[in-house]
Structures are given as structure tokens and as C-alpha cells.
Amino acid sequence: MSDNISASLDRNQTLLQAAALAEHLARSGVHWTPRPNLQNVAHLKDRFTVVATPAVVAAGLSPEMREPESPTQQPASPSIPQLKPLTQTPLAHSSSKYQGSSLGIAERKSRLSILQSEVAQCTKCPELVRCREHTVFGEGNPQARFMFFGEAPGADEDHSGRPFVGKAGQLLTKMIEACKLSREEVYIFNTIKCRPPNNRNPEPDEVANCRTYFEQQIQLIRPEYIVCLGAVSSQALLDNKLSVGRLRGSFHRYFDSKVLVTYHPSYLLRTPAAKKAAWEDLQLMMRDAGLR
């Protein structure tokens, strides 16, 4: 009798372990289970193990690699949605292609420069015009394979006229470097080009007024990947009201570009527990782009 009970428990443990493994593989975008041999095990280990590169550690994107917190510190513990299987979600523009032909680098630079001058003279949003010091157009490689799309300039950005140069920008730089890229290789820009008062979220009419600018930036550069940082940029680009938690973990489509949604660096600074989820999102992009 005791042998039968032991065997039953072993079988139950095996089923639970198998279910946990299947769930882990599904979250990682794997829809098959390999034969149990050493070659496949080694392949999966190399593919899904987080490598403690200096850039990953510097960005703090791998919580298990950080120093343990002191007993007096209470880490934030929000409900972070699990990574969903890789899918192509049919959202806005999913069946369209960018209009016209792709431009050479000289023509792209010229047109971006003209557009930047237009943005600098924009007066569509009177409240933003009154309180801004500079417009913040965007910067980076006009032939970028990757675009990082934020929400709105903050105080540091308003003062300098450059995107993502404050504390959130420093974290974004580390996130980009953790992806084996540099700021010079990518293009960084925001949904709106002026700082909202008291760093509030942009109003819908302000996003609408800036839409023609950020859409032209994307149209000119035509990246392979657009990383939406936060709900403002993802909702504006994908034309929906879904949360970051609902949108992250899979690729969406904007014309010819794959869109990845993840948490904004400023949110990650306030909520360190979300860094693991953001790193999972970036790893998903890296695998798809062949950067791993």
C-alpha cells in the first residue's frame, strides 16, 4: 500500500513539474516540447538563461543579480503580468505598408531637419507653448533599426532640448546597452514634443496635435522595431486604450514595423520589481532581431 501511495505522489509531482515547465516555455514563446536529450537541453539553456553581462547588471534588469535588500527596505511588489506567448496581434495598420519608397540617408536627414524646425515653431497647444523652454524633437540614427518611443519631455529634456537625458534617460541608456546597442545606433523620441506642466500626462488633444510629427518621424526612418515605453506612446501608436500589462509580451504591428510595448523607465525607477518584466520584453525583441 505504501509503495502505491509513494508512486502516486511521484506521478503527481512529475505532472506538476511538467506543467510548470510547459507554462515557462509558453511564456518564453516556445510552443513545442523537445525530446529529452542533452543537445536540446543545452540549446534551451543557452537560449533562455539570463547572461550577467555588465550592461544587464548596470541596468538592474536582472533582479537576481542585484545585491539583496536590507531587512528595513520593503521592495515594491506590484502585480506584474506574465510574459505572453509571441504573437502578431492584428491592431492598427497591421495590414498596411509604409507609403512611397525608402529614402537615402542624406534625404532622411534633410527632411528630419525640416520637420524639427517646424516643431520648434509649433503653437498648436497654447498651454504647452507658454511653459516650454525648448521643444524636444528626437535624436539618433536616421537609418535606425530600432526606435524607442517615449511619452513626453521632462524638466531635464525641456532644458536641454534632447530626449531622455534625466534619470529615466540614464536608465533607458542602460537598457539600450543591455540589448547590445548604443544610443547612437537607435532613434529616441517622444509622443509629444513639449513638456506638460508639472510633468502631467499629455492630454488627448495634445497627442492629436503632435501625431503628424511623430508619424512623419517613423515614416521617414521606417524602423524594423519600435519600442513603446509606457501607455501614452503605445496607446497613441496602436490606437487603443489597453494597458501596458495587456500589450506587453508580444509583438504588434505598425505598418512594416514590429512594435514591442514595455514599461517606461520612469515607472521602473519607481517600481524596481517591474524591471524583470521589462527585461523579458527586451529579450523577446533581442531573440527576434538576432541580437542574442
N, C-alpha and C positions, 0 to 999 in steps of 0.2 A: 504493500500500500504506500509506504513512504517513498519507494522508488517511483511510483506512478505520480505522486504529488510533486516530487522533485523534477521529473521530466516535464510535467505540465508547466511548472514555474519557469523552467528553462525555455520552453517553447514560447511562453508569454513574454519573457524578457527579449527573446530573439525577435518576436514580432514588433515589440515596442522600439527596439533598436533599429530595425529595418524601416519602420515608419518614420522615425526621426531622421534617418539618413535620406530617405526619399524626399521628405519635406525640405531638408537642407539643399539637396540637389535641385529641387524645383525652384527654390528661392534664388539659386545661382544661375538659373536659366537652362538647366540640363533637363531634358525630357526623356532621357533613356537611362537605364542602369547597366553598366558594363559587366562583362563576365568577370568573376572574381579571380583575376590573375595579377601577378606582381607588376606587369608592364602597365596595365590600366590603372592600378592603384597609384603607381608613381606618377602617371600622367595627370590624374586628378589632383594629387598632392601639389604638383608644380603649378597647376592652373589656379587653384583656389586658396592656397596658403598666402597670407599677407606677408610680404617681404619687408623687413625692417630697414628700408633704405633711409639715409639721412633726411631726405625730403619728406618722407612719410612721417618720420618721428618728429621733425621740426614743425610740421603742420598739426601735430596732435591728432591725426586722423585714425590712429590705431590705439584705442584706449588701453588695450592690454600691454602696450609698450611704454605707457607713462608711469611715472613714479606713483606709488599708492598714496591716496589722500590721507591726511591725518585724521584721527578719530573725531576731531572737532569740526571737520568740514563735512557738510552734507551735500553730496553731489546731486545735481538736478536729475530727476527721473521722470521725464515726460513719456507719454505713450508714443513710441516711435514705430510707425508702420513697418512691417517686414517687407523685404525686397520681393517684388512680384516677378514672375517669370518674364523673360524677354518677349515682348510682343510688339507688333506695329499697330498702334491704336488709330483707327480712322477718324481723325479730328480735322480741324480746319485746314484747307489747302492740301489734303493728303493725296489727292489725285492729280494735282497740277504740277507744272514745271515752271521754273523761272522764265520770265518773258525775255525775248531777244537773245543775242549772243553774249557770251562771256567776254569781258573787256580785258585788254592788256594792263599790266601794272601801272604804266605811265598814265593811261586814261583813267584808271580807277583812282589814282592819287589826285588827279586833276579834279575829277567830279566830287570826290570826298571833300576836297578843299573848298570848292564852290558851295557845297552843301553846308559845311562848317561855318562859312561866312554868313549864309542865310540864317542858320540857327542863332548866331551871335546877335543878329538884328531882329530876332523874333519878338513880337509883343502880343502874341495871342492870349497869354494868361496874365492879366494885369497884376494880380496879387503876387505872382512869382517874379515878374519883372521888377516890382517895387523892392523886393527884398534880396534879389540876387546880387552877387558881386561879379561872378563870371557865369557864362553858360559852360556846360561840360559836355562836349560833343562825343568824345571817344578817342581811342588811340590804339595803335598796334599795326600788325602786318595787313596790308590791303589785299593780300592773297592768302589770308589765314585759312587754315583747315578747320580751326576751332574758334568760335566766338563765345564769349562769356557775357551774358546779358543780365544786367542788374536792374535795380528798381529806380533809384533817384540819387542825385548827389547829396553828400552830407556837408558839414561845415568845412572840413579839410579840402574836399573836392571843389566846393564853391570858391574857396580862397585861391586855389591853385589853377583851376580850370581843367584839371585832369581827373579821370575816373579812378575810383578805388585806390586812394593814397593814404587814407587814415588807418585805424586799427583793423577794420574789416578788410581794407585793401591789402594790408600786410598778410592777413590770413589767406586771402584769395591768392596772393603770390605764392605762398607756401603750398596751397592746394594745386596750383598750376604746375609747380616744380615737382610735386609728388606724382603728377601724371607724366613726368619725364619731358616737360615742356618748359618754355620760358615766356615771360610777358611779351618779349619781342616777337615771338613766333605766333602769338594769338592776337585776337582783336577783342578789346574790352569796351563796353558801352552800357548805357542805361536806357530805361524806358522813357523817362522824361529828362530834359536837359538842364533844368533849373532846380535849385534846392527848394523844397517846400518849407514853409515856416515851421520852426520847431521840429524839423525832421518828421513831420507827419507823412502818412501815406499819400500818394498822389490821388487827386480827385478824378473821377471818370472823364470829365471834360478836359482835364489837363493831359491825361493819357491820349485822348482822342486828338487833341491839338498837336501832340508830338508824334502821333502814329506815322504820318507821312515821312518824318525824318528817320525813325529807326527802321521803317520798312525799306527806305531807299538805301540805308547803310547795308542792310542784309542783302538786298537785291544786287548791289554793286560788288560785294565781296563773295557772295554765294558759297558760304562755308559748307563743309561736309557735316559738321556738328555744331549745334547751338546749345549751350548750357544755360538754361534759365535758372537764375539764382533768386528763389523766393516766389511768392504767389503773384505779386504785381506783374512781373515780367512774363511768367508762364500763362497767366490768365489773359494778358494782353496779346501775346503771340498766338496762343492756341484758341483764343476767342471762346473761353468758357469761364465758369465760376468755381471750378474744382480746386480743392486744397492741394498743397504740395504733397501731403501724405497720400492723396488719391492719385496723383500724377507721377510720382517718383517710382523708380524701379523698372521702368520700361521705356522704350523709345516711342516718340510721337513723330509726326511729320509736318514740316513747314516747307511747302514746295519741294525742292530737291534735297533739303537738309534734314538730318535726323536731329530731333530735339530731345534733350535729356533735362529733366526737372529735378532740382535738388534744393537743399536749404541754403538760404542766404548767409554769407559769412558773419554778418552782424548777429543773426539768430544763433549761429554756432558759438559765438563768443558768449552769449547769454545762456546758452543751453549746451554745455560741453558733451552731455550724453548723446546728442544728435550727431556728433562727429563720426561715429561709427557708421551710421546710416548714410551720411554724405560720402564717406569713403567707399562704401559699397556701390553707390551710384557712379562714382568716378571710375571705379574698377570695371564696372559694366561697360562704360564707354571705352576704356583702355583696351579691354579684350576685343571689342568690336572693331576698334581702329588699328589693332595690331601693335599696340604700344607695350604689351607685356611679353 
